[in-house]
Amino acid sequence: RDPYRVWLSEIMLQQTRVATVIPYFERFMAKYPTVRDLAAADNDEVRSMWSGLGYYRRAQSMLKAADKIVADHEGALPSDPDALRDLPGFGPYTTGAVASIAFGHPQPAVDGNVIRVMSRLLRLEEDPTKAKTRRTIETEVKALQVLGEPGDITQSLMELGATVCSVRKPGCM
């Protein structure tokens, strides 16, 4: 539940399979074990280490966020969701994931897996890409999170969507 490790893994896992991310994550943690180490890293070196993960903008945002974390938060990711939202690359999903998993805040992290699980659970007929439907899902996820450990619920919904309530051959209908 180390906030830095949670953040790094969530950034790497966006649009990328877990099996692909594991060796990259391990190399990054060995080379940049702290936010300060990442903030001090050479941009070209980070880009080279990121090579193969795709979506290079993620790496650029990660470096900008590391700089801001060092400059504004003494090298520690802030626990306040509003402060997280102010960091480069921290949209609703990343903010929710880090806030709930690392800090235990009931903040929804809604990705495609969670949308699929919640849409089926709630029997939603509305288009899940619409803002109103997404807000409904976020509200329901937050309601679930207050019933237990928010980070565990976040990770459970993600895992359920990735492994059981999958796109093809869903085991959750």
C-alpha positions in Angstrom: 0.0 0.0 0.0 3.0 2.3 -0.5 1.5 5.3 -2.3 4.5 5.6 -4.7 4.3 2.0 -5.6 0.5 2.1 -6.1 0.8 5.2 -8.2 3.6 3.8 -10.4 1.8 0.5 -10.9 -1.5 2.3 -11.8 0.2 4.5 -14.3 1.9 1.5 -15.9 -1.2 -0.7 -15.9 -3.4 1.8 -17.8 -4.1 0.2 -21.2 -1.4 -2.5 -20.5 -1.7 -6.1 -19.3 -0.4 -7.0 -15.9 2.0 -9.7 -17.3 3.6 -7.0 -19.5 3.9 -4.5 -16.7 5.6 -6.7 -14.0 9.2 -6.6 -15.4 8.9 -2.9 -16.2 7.6 -2.1 -12.7 10.4 -4.2 -11.1 13.1 -2.4 -13.2 11.6 1.0 -12.4 11.5 0.3 -8.6 15.1 -0.9 -8.7 16.2 2.2 -10.5 13.9 4.8 -8.9 12.9 3.5 -5.5 11.5 6.8 -4.3 9.6 9.8 -5.8 12.8 11.8 -5.3 14.8 9.4 -7.3 12.3 9.5 -10.1 12.1 13.4 -10.0 15.9 13.5 -10.3 16.0 11.1 -13.3 17.0 12.0 -16.8 14.0 12.3 -19.1 15.7 10.3 -21.9 16.7 7.5 -19.5 13.1 7.2 -18.2 11.8 7.2 -21.7 14.2 4.4 -22.6 13.1 2.4 -19.6 9.5 3.0 -20.5 10.1 1.8 -24.1 7.7 -1.1 -24.9 4.9 0.1 -22.6 3.5 2.5 -25.1 1.5 5.6 -24.4 4.7 7.6 -23.7 2.7 10.6 -22.4 2.1 8.6 -19.3 5.9 8.6 -18.6 6.1 12.3 -19.2 3.2 13.1 -16.9 4.7 10.8 -14.3 8.0 12.8 -14.4 6.1 16.1 -14.1 4.1 14.8 -11.2 7.2 13.5 -9.4 8.7 17.0 -9.8 5.6 18.6 -8.3 5.5 16.0 -5.5 9.0 16.8 -4.5 8.6 20.6 -4.8 5.1 20.9 -3.2 4.8 17.8 -0.9 8.3 17.1 0.4 8.7 14.1 -1.8 5.6 12.2 -0.5 2.4 11.7 -2.4 -0.3 13.7 -0.7 -3.1 11.7 0.9 -5.8 14.3 0.2 -7.7 13.4 -3.0 -8.0 17.1 -4.0 -4.2 17.5 -3.8 -3.8 14.3 -5.8 -6.1 15.7 -8.5 -3.8 18.7 -8.9 -0.9 16.5 -9.9 0.0 16.1 -13.6 -1.5 12.9 -15.0 -3.9 12.4 -12.1 -7.4 12.2 -13.7 -10.4 10.7 -11.9 -9.2 7.1 -12.3 -5.6 7.6 -11.0 -6.8 9.8 -8.2 -9.4 7.2 -7.1 -7.0 4.3 -7.3 -4.2 6.0 -5.3 -6.6 7.6 -2.8 -8.5 4.4 -2.1 -5.7 1.8 -2.3 -2.8 3.7 -0.7 -4.8 5.9 1.7 -8.1 4.2 2.3 -10.3 7.0 1.1 -13.6 6.1 -0.4 -12.8 7.4 -3.9 -14.0 5.5 -6.9 -11.5 4.3 -9.5 -13.7 3.6 -12.5 -12.1 1.9 -15.5 -13.5 -0.4 -18.1 -13.4 -3.4 -15.8 -15.3 -1.6 -13.1 -17.8 -0.2 -15.5 -18.5 -3.7 -16.8 -19.0 -5.1 -13.3 -21.2 -2.3 -12.0 -23.2 -2.1 -15.2 -24.1 -5.8 -14.9 -24.5 -5.7 -11.1 -26.9 -2.7 -11.3 -28.5 -4.0 -14.5 -27.9 -0.6 -16.2 -29.3 -0.2 -19.6 -27.9 3.2 -20.1 -24.8 3.8 -22.2 -21.8 3.5 -19.7 -19.8 6.0 -21.8 -22.3 8.8 -21.0 -21.4 11.1 -18.1 -24.6 10.6 -16.2 -24.2 6.8 -16.3 -20.5 7.1 -15.2 -21.6 9.3 -12.3 -24.1 6.7 -11.3 -21.4 4.0 -11.3 -19.0 6.2 -9.3 -21.7 6.9 -6.7 -22.5 3.2 -6.4 -18.8 2.3 -6.1 -18.3 4.9 -3.4 -21.3 3.4 -1.5 -19.7 0.0 -1.7 -16.4 1.4 -0.5 -17.8 2.8 2.7 -19.0 -0.7 3.6 -15.4 -2.0 4.0 -11.8 -1.2 3.1 -12.0 1.1 0.1 -8.7 -0.1 -1.4 -9.7 -3.7 -1.1 -13.1 -3.0 -2.8 -11.4 -1.0 -5.5 -8.9 -3.8 -6.3 -11.7 -6.4 -6.0 -13.9 -4.7 -8.6 -10.9 -4.3 -11.0 -9.9 -7.9 -10.6 -13.5 -9.2 -10.9 -13.9 -7.3 -14.1 -10.6 -8.5 -15.5 -10.9 -12.2 -14.6 -14.6 -13.1 -14.1 -16.8 -10.4 -15.5 -14.8 -10.3 -18.7 -15.9 -8.9 -22.1 -15.9 -12.4 -23.7 -17.5 -15.3 -21.9 -18.5 -13.3 -18.8 -19.0 -15.4 -15.6 -21.1 -12.7 -14.0 -24.3 -12.4 -16.0 
